[in-house]
């Protein structure tokens, strides 16, 4: 059985996701020792991609959507948000067992190795931890106060099987009928999010709350939001400026060691990759 990682990276006018993916791939290869492939579009490619096991090209989705990308508490930019191709992963991956990971999810440990070696068909993070410690995280617990549990499509592991094929077909169907499903599940946002689609699909696969389709990945998914800033990333250590509670534009220094972390401030992460500091 072949095992590898897939990173999705399609550039927009504000962020070079391919550069983020190259940095993320190095961390995966270092700590998990598996090959990494890139899913991108031909408009996003303009540099050396030899770090990747293979490069898989997809077309831009027929619909577009935009979102605001924050860079700390004081800056932001509006840009296109290309997040529609994740549901194609079952057909795109060249591996039998695949770790799917966002380009801004940075691997700093071997904690996922056992998950790559077990026999669960589908593994994903449900529980998460915000490094700030004070922000309201209700929106990452359930889709809304009265709705179903929230799952992170940021990183997950699946094995090719009829059951997982059905799951990704269901995610695609939810995507194509997003306005219906967001109303059905009382989601306020009109924008399509993979987290939402995955959460709904898992809920359906589980026959509401009685099934066991989705197995939890090891530990919790740790993250910093786009209101925080990356300072440095050396070996498996990272430093951040975390926004202070009630102190607009002020930050507290936080350090991590050997912690896999979702760095939502892609602008800050890219700035670090290109120049050595994210501030």
Beta strands, then each sheet from edge to edge (+ up, - down):
strand 1: 3-8
strand 2: 35-40
strand 3: 55-57
strand 4: 66-70
strand 5: 76-80
strand 6: 97-102
strand 7: 105-106
strand 8: 122-125
strand 9: 128-130
strand 10: 152-159
strand 11: 215-216
strand 12: 221-224
strand 13: 229-234
strand 14: 237-244
strand 15: 247-257
strand 16: 261-263
sheet 1: 3+ 2+ 1+ 6+ 10- 8+ 11+
sheet 2: 4+ 5-
sheet 3: 7+ 16- 12- 9-
sheet 4: 13+ 14- 15+
end
